[in-house]
Amino acid sequence: MEPVVELKHLTKVIGNKKIIDDLNLSLYPGQITGFLGPNGAGKTTTIRMMVGLMKRTGGDIVIDGKSLSEDFEGGLSKIGVIVENPEMYKFMSGYKNLLHFARMQKNISKERIDEVVRQVGLEQRIHEKVSTYSLGMRQRLGLAQALLHRPKFLILDEPTNGLDPAGIREFREHLRVIAETEGVSVFVSSHMLSEIELMCDRIAVIQNGRLVDIRDMSVTAQSHYYLELSPAEKAKELLISKGFTVESLPLGLVVPAEKNQVPSIIQLLTANEIEVFAVQPHRKTLEDQFLEMTGGGQIAESHTK
């Protein structure tokens, strides 16, 4: 696939400090990409440059083939944005809010308004005042507003802040449908790693202004097994000698392996006089992997357990 968005050697220097350091990243249609990093890593600065709120020191951003250096307005016209909780006119109905925003754009028909209302599931309440909406409904209305002009690229900064579990799930489901049916590239920055894990196709991790990892979520879900055994150190040395990557945990080891490898691992251990007390699947959370990728960088707010 051709990327919808390309960050090319993106750099930002403020004073003597390099905030973003030669950042290269491609984002693709129909994919939801999570943007992760410790506090101060450069996530907000990157997003501000992407939406034109901050000038770049170096590099370029290309959106749907339009370089922001050469066609700033053309590139920005392809972007939809939701930053935390979108502000709407609460004394007006949801529909009148969308009509108001539609008048600021070119060629947005009433049919298009009806279409985005259906996409975000607000048909039953769209003619009621926004003041009567729950936070989740206002968030979906904000999503409808961001989609009015058929953007190729949708940026969401902490989009589920304050939502209850049902609201988060609804928002996530609507976002998935929109990405797949409209071919929009979605870019989500959030500290809620459990949501990123459920929502995204892949993740990009930034630290100290540099991209440290890009990872498909299918890879993050690879199979691991926890082995409760004794003596653990002898078992660890044996498994490493056979080419396994081994992580020590209290009372045992975690080994990345496919299910059909488990019997031979147990046979290997018992043949070398290692007692195996229990074997069970062990799934590394995105939080575990995030901390590994960033060397233990602190997360401002984690909802993963």
C-alpha positions as CSV (number, residue, x, y, z in Angstrom):
1,M,0.0,0.0,0.0
2,E,1.0,3.6,-0.6
3,P,1.2,5.5,2.7
4,V,-1.3,8.2,3.4
5,V,1.1,10.1,5.7
6,E,4.9,10.2,5.6
7,L,7.1,11.9,8.2
8,K,10.4,12.5,6.6
9,H,13.4,13.3,8.7
10,L,11.1,15.4,10.9
11,T,13.1,17.6,13.4
12,K,12.3,20.2,15.9
13,V,14.8,22.2,17.9
14,I,13.8,24.7,20.6
15,G,16.6,26.7,22.0
16,N,19.6,24.3,22.3
17,K,17.4,21.3,22.8
18,K,16.4,18.9,20.0
19,I,12.8,17.9,20.8
20,I,12.2,15.7,17.7
21,D,15.3,14.1,16.2
22,D,15.1,12.9,12.6
23,L,11.7,11.2,12.9
24,N,10.7,8.9,10.0
25,L,7.3,7.2,10.0
26,S,4.8,6.0,7.3
27,L,1.0,5.6,8.1
28,Y,-1.3,3.6,5.8
29,P,-5.0,3.6,4.8
30,G,-7.4,1.6,6.9
31,Q,-4.8,1.1,9.7
32,I,-5.0,2.4,13.2
33,T,-1.6,3.3,14.6
34,G,-1.0,3.9,18.3
35,F,1.6,6.6,19.1
36,L,3.3,5.9,22.5
37,G,6.0,7.3,24.5
38,P,6.9,8.4,28.1
39,N,6.1,11.9,29.2
40,G,8.3,14.5,27.4
41,A,9.1,12.0,24.6
42,G,7.9,14.4,21.9
43,K,4.4,13.0,21.1
44,T,2.5,16.3,21.5
45,T,5.2,18.2,19.6
46,T,5.0,15.8,16.7
47,I,1.2,16.1,16.5
48,R,1.4,19.9,16.6
49,M,3.7,19.9,13.7
50,M,1.5,17.5,11.8
51,V,-1.6,19.8,12.2
52,G,0.3,23.0,11.5
53,L,0.3,24.4,15.0
54,M,4.1,24.4,15.3
55,K,6.7,25.0,12.7
56,R,9.2,22.3,11.8
57,T,12.9,22.9,12.2
58,G,13.7,20.4,9.5
59,G,12.2,17.6,7.4
60,D,8.8,17.4,5.8
61,I,5.3,15.9,6.3
62,V,3.5,14.5,3.3
63,I,-0.3,13.9,3.6
64,D,-2.1,12.2,0.7
65,G,0.7,13.2,-1.6
66,K,0.7,16.8,-0.6
67,S,3.9,18.2,1.1
68,L,3.2,20.7,3.9
69,S,6.3,22.5,2.8
70,E,4.9,23.0,-0.7
71,D,1.1,22.9,-0.3
72,F,0.4,23.7,3.4
73,E,-3.4,24.2,3.0
74,G,-3.8,21.3,0.6
75,G,-2.1,18.9,3.1
76,L,-4.0,20.2,6.1
77,S,-7.3,19.8,4.2
78,K,-6.8,16.0,4.4
79,I,-6.7,15.9,8.2
80,G,-9.4,15.4,10.8
81,V,-8.5,16.0,14.5
82,I,-10.0,15.1,17.9
83,V,-8.0,16.4,20.9
84,E,-9.4,14.8,24.1
85,N,-13.0,16.0,24.6
86,P,-14.2,18.0,21.6
87,E,-15.9,21.3,22.3
88,M,-19.4,21.8,20.8
89,Y,-22.1,24.4,21.1
90,K,-24.2,22.8,23.9
91,F,-27.2,25.0,23.4
92,M,-27.6,23.7,19.9
93,S,-28.6,20.2,18.7
94,G,-25.9,17.8,17.5
95,Y,-27.3,18.2,14.0
96,K,-27.1,22.0,14.0
97,N,-23.5,21.7,15.3
98,L,-22.6,19.5,12.3
99,L,-24.4,21.9,10.0
100,H,-22.4,24.8,11.4
101,F,-19.1,23.1,10.9
102,A,-20.2,21.9,7.4
103,R,-20.6,25.5,6.4
104,M,-16.9,26.1,7.1
105,Q,-15.9,23.5,4.5
106,K,-16.5,23.2,0.8
107,N,-19.1,21.0,-0.8
108,I,-20.4,19.2,2.3
109,S,-24.0,18.1,1.6
110,K,-26.8,17.3,4.0
111,E,-26.5,13.7,2.7
112,R,-22.9,13.7,4.0
113,I,-24.0,14.9,7.4
114,D,-26.6,12.1,7.6
115,E,-23.9,9.6,6.5
116,V,-21.5,10.5,9.3
117,V,-24.3,10.6,11.9
118,R,-25.1,7.0,10.9
119,Q,-21.4,6.0,11.0
120,V,-21.1,7.2,14.6
121,G,-24.4,5.8,15.7
122,L,-26.2,9.0,16.7
123,E,-29.3,8.8,14.5
124,Q,-31.7,8.6,17.5
125,R,-30.3,11.6,19.4
126,I,-28.8,13.9,16.7
127,H,-31.7,16.5,16.9
128,E,-31.4,16.8,20.7
129,K,-29.3,19.5,22.4
130,V,-25.7,18.7,23.0
131,S,-26.2,19.7,26.7
132,T,-28.3,16.5,27.1
133,Y,-25.5,14.2,25.6
134,S,-23.3,12.0,27.7
135,L,-19.5,12.4,27.4
136,G,-19.4,9.3,25.1
137,M,-22.1,10.8,22.8
138,R,-20.2,14.1,22.6
139,Q,-17.1,12.2,21.7
140,R,-18.9,10.5,18.9
141,L,-20.3,13.8,17.7
142,G,-16.8,15.1,17.7
143,L,-15.8,12.1,15.6
144,A,-18.6,12.9,13.1
145,Q,-17.5,16.5,12.9
146,A,-13.9,15.4,12.2
147,L,-15.1,13.1,9.4
148,L,-17.4,15.6,7.6
149,H,-14.9,16.6,4.9
150,R,-13.8,13.0,4.2
151,P,-10.3,13.3,5.6
152,K,-7.6,10.8,4.6
153,F,-5.9,11.1,8.0
154,L,-7.5,11.2,11.4
155,I,-5.5,12.3,14.5
156,L,-6.9,11.4,17.9
157,D,-5.1,12.7,21.0
158,E,-6.3,10.9,24.2
159,P,-9.7,10.3,22.6
160,T,-11.2,8.1,25.4
161,N,-10.3,10.3,28.4
162,G,-13.1,10.4,30.9
163,L,-15.2,7.8,29.1
164,D,-16.7,4.8,31.0
165,P,-16.0,1.3,29.8
166,A,-19.1,1.1,27.6
167,G,-18.3,4.4,26.0
168,I,-14.8,3.4,25.3
169,R,-15.9,0.2,23.7
170,E,-18.5,2.0,21.5
171,F,-16.0,4.6,20.4
172,R,-13.4,1.9,19.6
173,E,-15.9,-0.1,17.5
174,H,-17.0,3.0,15.5
175,L,-13.4,3.9,14.9
176,R,-12.6,0.5,13.5
177,V,-15.5,0.5,11.1
178,I,-14.6,4.0,9.9
179,A,-11.0,3.0,9.3
180,E,-11.9,0.0,7.3
181,T,-14.9,1.3,5.3
182,E,-13.5,4.8,4.5
183,G,-9.8,3.8,4.2
184,V,-8.8,6.4,6.7
185,S,-5.4,6.3,8.3
186,V,-6.0,6.8,12.1
187,F,-3.2,8.0,14.4
188,V,-4.0,7.6,18.2
189,S,-1.9,9.1,21.0
190,S,-2.9,7.8,24.4
191,H,-1.5,6.7,27.8
192,M,-4.3,4.1,28.1
193,L,-2.2,1.1,26.9
194,S,-5.0,-1.4,27.4
195,E,-7.1,0.6,24.9
196,I,-4.3,0.9,22.4
197,E,-3.8,-2.8,22.6
198,L,-7.5,-3.4,21.7
199,M,-7.8,-0.6,19.2
200,C,-4.7,-0.5,17.1
201,D,-3.2,-2.5,14.2
202,R,0.3,-1.4,15.1
203,I,2.2,0.9,17.5
204,A,5.0,3.4,17.0
205,V,7.1,4.2,20.1
206,I,9.0,7.5,20.6
207,Q,11.5,8.3,23.3
208,N,13.7,11.4,23.6
209,G,12.4,12.6,20.2
210,R,13.5,9.5,18.4
211,L,11.4,6.6,17.0
212,V,12.6,3.5,19.0
213,D,10.2,0.9,17.6
214,I,7.4,0.2,15.2
215,R,5.6,-3.1,16.0
216,D,2.5,-4.9,14.5
217,M,0.1,-5.8,17.2
218,S,0.0,-9.4,15.8
219,V,3.7,-9.6,16.8
220,T,3.0,-8.2,20.3
221,A,0.5,-11.0,20.8
222,Q,3.1,-13.8,20.1
223,S,2.9,-16.9,22.3
224,H,4.7,-17.2,25.6
225,Y,4.6,-19.8,28.3
226,Y,5.3,-19.6,32.0
227,L,7.2,-22.6,33.5
228,E,7.2,-23.1,37.2
229,L,10.3,-25.3,37.8
230,S,13.4,-25.9,39.9
231,P,16.3,-25.3,39.8
232,A,15.4,-22.2,37.7
233,E,19.0,-21.1,37.0
234,K,19.9,-24.5,35.6
235,A,16.8,-24.5,33.4
236,K,17.5,-21.0,32.2
237,E,21.0,-21.9,31.1
238,L,19.8,-25.0,29.4
239,L,17.0,-23.3,27.4
240,I,19.3,-20.4,26.4
241,S,21.9,-23.0,25.1
242,K,19.1,-24.4,22.9
243,G,18.3,-21.0,21.4
244,F,15.4,-19.8,23.5
245,T,15.0,-16.3,24.8
246,V,14.3,-16.7,28.5
247,E,12.9,-14.2,31.1
248,S,13.1,-14.9,34.8
249,L,10.1,-14.5,37.0
250,P,9.5,-15.4,40.7
251,L,9.4,-19.3,40.9
252,G,9.9,-19.8,37.2
253,L,10.7,-18.7,33.7
254,V,8.9,-17.2,30.7
255,V,9.7,-18.7,27.3
256,P,8.5,-17.5,23.9
257,A,7.3,-20.7,22.1
258,E,4.5,-22.1,20.0
259,K,2.1,-24.6,21.6
260,N,3.5,-27.5,19.7
261,Q,7.0,-26.8,21.1
262,V,5.8,-27.2,24.7
263,P,6.1,-31.0,25.0
264,S,9.6,-31.1,23.7
265,I,10.6,-28.3,26.1
266,I,9.2,-30.3,29.0
267,Q,11.0,-33.4,27.8
268,L,14.3,-31.5,27.5
269,L,13.9,-30.1,31.1
270,T,13.0,-33.4,32.7
271,A,15.7,-35.3,30.9
272,N,18.2,-32.9,32.5
273,E,16.8,-33.5,36.0
274,I,14.8,-30.3,36.2
275,E,11.4,-30.6,38.0
276,V,8.5,-28.9,36.2
277,F,5.6,-28.1,38.5
278,A,3.3,-26.1,36.1
279,V,3.1,-24.8,32.5
280,Q,0.7,-22.2,31.5
281,P,0.2,-19.6,28.7
282,H,1.8,-16.2,29.6
283,R,0.8,-13.2,27.6
284,K,3.0,-10.1,27.8
285,T,0.9,-7.0,28.0
286,L,1.5,-4.0,25.9
287,E,2.6,-2.2,29.1
288,D,5.3,-4.9,29.7
289,Q,6.5,-4.5,26.1
290,F,6.4,-0.7,26.3
291,L,8.6,-0.6,29.3
292,E,11.0,-3.0,27.6
293,M,11.1,-0.8,24.5
294,T,11.7,2.4,26.4
295,G,14.0,0.9,29.0
296,G,11.5,1.5,31.8
297,G,10.4,5.0,30.8
298,Q,7.6,6.2,33.0
299,I,4.0,6.1,31.9
300,A,1.9,9.0,33.1
301,E,-1.3,7.0,33.5
302,S,-1.6,3.3,32.9
303,H,-4.9,1.4,32.9
304,T,-3.3,-2.0,32.1
305,K,-3.1,-4.6,34.7
